[in-house]
Amino acid sequence: MNLVAHLMHKELITNVLAADDKSLKTKSVTGRFPVLETKDGVRVAESLSIAKYLSRDHTSFYGSTPEQSK
């Protein structure tokens, strides 16, 4: 996540929660981690989904499709 945030010129503040933290279960609907929580209250779980969310404004980050590479 940190690398993608850096490449996309996004500020990322990391908070590490203890495994027994009561608020931990409320952060992820799926129960999977890590979780990205935006200032707007949007929550995105799992590393790949977070990377896609952070890079959504930079479609070239995904690479080209076969049709685009012709």
N, C-alpha and C positions, 0 to 999 in steps of 0.2 A: 504494500500500500504506500509506504513512504517513497519508494522509487517512482511510482506512477504519479503521485501527488507532486513530486519534484519536477518530473518531466512535463506535467500539465500546468506548472506554475500555480499550484493550489497550496494554500496553507493548511497543514494538517496538525492538529493538536492531539496527542495520544494520551489517553488515560488508561491505566492498568488497574483493573478491579480484582480484588481477592476472590478466589473461587467460592467462598462462603458469603459473599456480599449479597444481601437480600434483593438489592435493586438489579442485580445481574440478570435474573430471569425475566425481568420486564423489558430489557433492552432488545431482545431478539425473539420475534414471534416463532421462529423455527427452532430456537434453542441452539443455533449454531453461531460460532464466533470465528473471526472478529465481526464487529458491528460498527458501521459508520453512522454517526448521528450528526446531521447537519444543523446549522443554526435555525433553520426553518422547521426542525422537528422530523425531517425525513430520516428513516432508518433503513439501512441497506446491510444485509448480512452476507457473509462469506467473501473471501478474498477476490475471486474472479468477478463477482457482481459489483463489488466496491471499485475494482479497477475500471470496469466498464462505466460505472456511474461517474467516476472522476474524469474519464476521458471522453465523455459524451459530446463535448464541443469540438473534439479533435478527431474527426472520422479517419484521418490518415493514420492514426495510431493503430487501427485495426488491420491495416494492410489493404492490398487491393484484391478485388475479386477477379476471377479469370477473364471476365468481360472487360474490365478496366485495364488489364495488362496487355491487351492487343495493340 
